[in-house]
Amino acid sequence: MSERDSSPRFSFRLNGRAVFIVLIVLILIGIATTSFFVVDQTEEAVVLRLGRYHRTAAPGLHFKIPFGIEQNFNVPTQIVQNMQFGFRVEQAGVNTVFSSADFPEESVMLTGDLNIVDVEWIIQYRIENPTDWLFNVENRERTIRDISQSIVNRLVGDRAIVDVLGSERPAIEVLAQDEMNTIFENYGLGVNVTAVRLQNIVPPIGRVQDAFEDVNRAIQDMNRLINEGREQYNSEIPRARGEAEQIVQIARGYAAERVNRARGDAARFNQVLAEYNRDPATTRTRLYYEMVEDVFAGETATATDGEPTEPRETPELIDRNLSNFIPLLNLERAAQGGVQ
């Protein structure tokens, strides 16, 4: 077989028009695939033209110049991100799975009273300026981690271990958040820290940890006793105050009653005095009869003789129908209607 016969044979022939059509189709496909991009609702897109910042695109479908002339970088600006220190979360959810690895280089710190404490914490942040986030700092996550670790170490080192374990936790969280935001703003990082949360704070394992656990139990017992005392105080003091107020009200009522009675007696005396000034003899007689009525108001026996009798009642000295007396004056009528 000759050399000419051994050359490959094609079932179709290539011509310039077919090549041109294929090139046009490929160009159209390239334009279609590189001219549009989608921005999610939780994102903003930074668009670069020939490597230089050109614009920021909002969520939605957008057009860009194809073939890499314009590039888009989507940044999650509406998502709150978090970063763990001293521990790692492998799977978040209802049943969170934590990593079994330890990170003592992040969590072990020295307190102000030269004690060692293991502090775990998290920070939550949100990207506010996507352009600053992309271009101002080269290693963004490492910068956030280093600054956060430095601030928390300093705040813990300024306090005693008892304060770090107890009352100073909220203050450390607030101060750490403020200082992180200040430094990130100076760096032009484009993020805002929304929260700093201290998680587990424990002393070193061993005798120190056992001693602090005893201290914590003692503090809990102290708080329990204080709460019980306050409960007893709240139950006894109001009752005692109520009883005291009741006694005061009774005394005030008694005082008002005595004052009113005294005023009434004084008013009645003034009325009798006025009557006495107008008619002394009649008023004197009336007063005498009223005195006799008061003296004998509780007596049931009447003596028939003016002579003194024995205390013991005898049948012959009793005259209940007053048959041995001359009816000189009707005492009951005088008591009701006054002296006629």
C-alpha positions in Angstrom: 0.0 0.0 0.0 1.4 3.4 -0.9 2.0 6.3 1.5 -0.9 8.2 0.0 -3.3 5.4 0.7 -2.3 5.2 4.4 -3.5 8.8 5.2 -6.6 9.0 7.4 -10.0 9.5 5.7 -12.9 11.6 7.2 -16.6 11.1 6.4 -17.1 14.9 6.2 -15.1 17.7 4.9 -14.1 20.8 7.0 -14.6 24.2 5.4 -14.2 27.7 6.5 -17.9 28.4 7.0 -18.4 25.4 9.4 -15.4 26.5 11.5 -16.8 30.0 11.7 -20.2 28.8 12.8 -18.7 26.6 15.5 -16.6 29.6 16.8 -19.7 31.8 16.9 -21.7 29.1 18.9 -18.8 28.8 21.3 -18.6 32.6 21.7 -22.3 32.8 22.4 -22.1 30.0 25.0 -19.2 31.8 26.7 -21.1 35.1 26.7 -24.2 33.4 28.1 -22.3 31.6 30.9 -20.1 34.5 31.9 -22.4 37.5 31.6 -24.9 36.9 34.5 -24.5 36.2 38.2 -27.0 35.8 41.0 -26.7 37.4 44.5 -28.5 35.7 47.3 -30.7 37.6 49.8 -28.1 37.3 52.5 -25.3 38.5 50.3 -23.8 41.5 48.5 -21.6 41.2 45.5 -18.4 43.2 44.9 -17.8 43.6 41.1 -14.3 44.1 39.8 -13.5 45.4 36.3 -10.1 44.4 35.1 -9.1 43.8 38.7 -10.3 47.2 40.1 -13.3 47.8 42.2 -16.2 49.0 40.1 -19.5 48.5 42.0 -21.4 46.7 44.7 -24.4 44.6 43.6 -27.5 44.1 45.7 -29.4 40.7 45.9 -30.9 39.6 42.6 -29.8 38.7 39.0 -27.2 41.0 37.5 -25.3 41.4 34.2 -21.5 41.7 33.9 -19.1 42.0 31.1 -18.1 38.4 30.1 -14.9 36.6 29.5 -13.4 37.7 32.9 -13.4 41.4 32.2 -15.7 41.8 35.2 -15.6 39.5 38.2 -18.0 39.2 41.1 -17.3 38.1 44.7 -20.4 37.4 46.8 -20.0 38.3 50.5 -22.5 37.1 53.2 -23.3 40.5 54.8 -26.6 39.5 56.4 -25.3 36.3 58.2 -24.1 36.5 61.8 -20.9 34.4 61.8 -19.2 33.0 64.9 -15.7 31.9 65.9 -14.8 29.6 68.8 -11.8 29.8 71.0 -10.6 26.9 73.2 -13.0 24.5 71.5 -14.5 23.7 68.1 -18.0 22.7 67.0 -18.0 19.9 64.5 -21.7 19.8 63.9 -24.2 22.5 65.1 -27.8 21.8 65.7 -30.2 20.5 68.4 -27.6 18.0 69.5 -24.3 19.9 69.0 -21.3 17.8 68.4 -18.0 19.3 69.8 -14.6 18.4 68.8 -12.6 16.1 71.1 -9.4 18.1 70.5 -8.1 20.6 73.0 -6.8 24.0 72.2 -4.8 25.1 75.3 -2.8 27.7 73.3 -6.0 29.7 73.0 -7.8 29.1 76.3 -5.1 28.8 79.0 -4.4 32.2 80.5 -2.7 33.8 83.5 -4.9 35.9 85.8 -3.9 39.0 87.7 -3.2 37.1 90.9 -0.9 34.7 89.1 -3.3 31.8 88.8 -3.9 29.8 85.7 -7.4 29.5 84.3 -8.9 27.8 81.3 -11.3 30.2 79.4 -13.4 29.2 76.5 -15.4 31.8 74.6 -17.0 32.7 71.3 -17.4 35.9 69.3 -20.3 36.6 66.9 -19.7 39.1 64.1 -21.3 40.4 60.9 -19.7 41.8 57.7 -20.8 45.4 57.3 -18.6 46.6 54.4 -17.9 43.9 51.8 -15.3 46.0 50.0 -13.2 46.5 53.1 -13.6 42.8 54.0 -12.2 41.7 50.7 -9.3 44.1 50.1 -8.1 45.8 53.3 -6.7 42.8 55.2 -5.0 39.8 53.7 -5.7 37.1 56.3 -9.0 38.2 57.7 -10.0 35.2 59.9 -6.5 34.9 61.4 -6.6 38.7 62.1 -9.9 38.3 63.9 -8.7 35.4 65.9 -5.4 37.0 67.0 -7.0 40.3 68.0 -9.8 38.6 70.0 -7.4 36.3 71.8 -5.1 39.2 72.7 -8.0 41.3 74.1 -9.5 38.5 76.2 -6.0 37.5 77.5 -5.4 41.1 78.7 -8.8 41.5 80.3 -8.5 38.2 82.2 -4.9 39.1 83.2 -6.1 42.3 84.8 -8.4 40.5 87.2 -8.2 37.9 90.0 -9.3 34.4 89.3 -12.2 34.7 91.7 -13.5 37.7 89.8 -13.1 36.0 86.4 -15.0 33.0 87.7 -17.7 35.1 89.2 -18.9 38.7 89.1 -16.6 40.1 86.4 -17.8 37.8 83.5 -20.3 40.3 82.1 -17.9 43.2 82.4 -15.2 41.2 80.5 -17.7 40.4 77.7 -18.8 44.0 77.3 -15.3 45.4 77.3 -14.0 42.8 74.9 -16.8 43.5 72.4 -16.1 47.3 72.5 -12.3 46.9 72.2 -12.6 44.5 69.3 -14.9 46.8 67.4 -12.5 49.7 67.9 -9.5 47.8 66.6 -11.4 46.2 63.7 -12.6 49.7 62.7 -9.0 51.0 62.8 -7.8 48.1 60.7 -10.7 48.8 58.2 -11.7 45.1 58.4 -15.4 45.9 57.6 -16.8 43.7 60.4 -18.8 44.5 63.5 -18.7 42.2 66.6 -22.3 41.8 67.9 -21.5 39.6 70.9 -18.8 38.1 73.0 -19.8 35.1 75.2 -17.6 33.5 77.8 -18.4 29.8 77.9 -16.5 27.4 80.3 -14.1 29.1 82.8 -12.4 26.5 85.0 -9.2 26.4 87.0 -6.5 23.9 86.2 -7.3 20.2 86.8 -6.0 18.9 90.2 -6.0 20.3 93.7 -6.6 23.8 92.5 -9.8 22.8 90.7 -11.0 20.8 93.7 -10.4 23.8 96.0 -12.4 26.1 93.6 -15.2 23.6 93.5 -15.4 23.7 97.2 -15.4 27.5 97.1 -18.2 27.4 94.5 -20.3 25.0 96.7 -19.7 27.3 99.7 -20.9 30.3 97.6 -24.0 28.4 96.5 -24.8 27.5 100.1 -24.3 31.1 101.1 -26.7 32.3 98.4 -29.2 29.6 99.4 -29.1 30.7 103.0 -29.4 34.3 102.0 -32.4 33.6 99.9 -34.0 31.6 102.7 -33.4 34.4 105.1 -34.9 36.9 102.7 -37.9 34.6 102.3 -38.4 34.4 106.0 -37.9 38.2 106.3 -40.5 38.8 103.6 -43.0 36.5 105.3 -42.5 37.8 108.9 -41.9 41.5 108.5 -45.1 42.3 106.6 -47.1 40.3 109.1 -45.5 42.1 112.0 -46.1 45.4 110.2 -49.8 44.5 109.7 -50.2 43.6 113.3 -48.5 46.8 114.4 -50.7 48.8 112.1 -53.8 47.0 113.4 -52.8 48.0 117.0 -52.2 51.6 116.0 -55.6 51.7 114.3 -57.3 50.3 117.4 -55.5 52.8 119.6 -56.5 55.6 117.3 -60.1 54.5 117.4 -60.0 54.2 121.2 -58.5 57.7 121.4 -61.1 59.1 119.1 -63.9 57.4 121.1 -62.6 58.9 124.4 -62.2 62.3 122.9 -65.7 62.3 121.4 -67.1 61.1 124.7 -65.3 63.8 126.6 -66.5 66.4 124.2 -70.0 65.1 124.5 -69.8 65.2 128.3 -68.4 68.7 128.2 -71.3 69.8 125.8 -73.9 68.2 128.1 -72.3 69.8 131.1 -72.5 73.2 129.4 -76.2 72.6 128.6 -76.9 71.7 132.3 -74.9 74.8 133.4 -77.0 77.0 131.1 -80.2 75.5 132.5 -78.9 75.9 136.1 -78.1 79.5 135.4 -81.7 80.1 134.3 -83.4 78.0 137.1 -81.0 76.8 139.8 -83.6 75.2 142.1 -85.3 73.1 139.4 -82.1 72.0 137.9 -80.7 71.1 141.3 -83.8 68.9 142.0 -83.6 67.3 138.6 -79.9 66.4 139.1 -80.7 64.9 142.5 -83.4 62.7 141.1 -81.1 61.6 138.2 -78.4 60.7 140.8 -80.9 58.6 142.8 -82.0 56.8 139.6 -78.4 56.0 138.8 -77.7 54.7 142.3 -80.7 52.5 142.5 -80.8 51.4 138.9 -79.6 47.8 139.7 -81.7 47.3 142.9 -84.6 44.9 143.1 -85.8 45.4 146.7 -87.4 48.4 148.4 -87.2 49.1 152.1 -90.4 50.0 154.0 -88.7 51.9 156.7 -86.1 54.6 156.8 -84.0 52.7 159.3 -81.0 50.9 157.9 -81.6 47.2 157.1 -79.4 44.2 157.1 -77.8 43.3 153.8 -79.9 40.1 153.7 -83.4 40.7 152.3 -86.4 39.7 154.6 -90.0 39.3 153.5 -91.4 41.7 156.0 -89.1 44.6 154.8 -90.1 44.2 151.2 -93.0 46.3 149.7 -92.8 45.8 146.0 -96.1 47.5 145.3 -95.1 50.7 147.3 -98.3 50.5 149.3 -96.7 52.1 152.4 -95.5 55.2 150.5 -97.3 58.4 149.6 -96.9 59.0 145.9 -95.0 62.2 145.9 -93.2 62.0 142.5 -93.2 59.8 139.5 -89.5 59.1 139.1 -89.8 57.3 135.9 -91.9 60.0 134.3 -89.4 62.6 135.6 -86.5 60.6 134.1 -88.3 60.5 130.7 -89.8 63.9 130.4 -88.0 66.0 133.0 -89.3 67.8 136.0 -92.7 69.5 135.5 
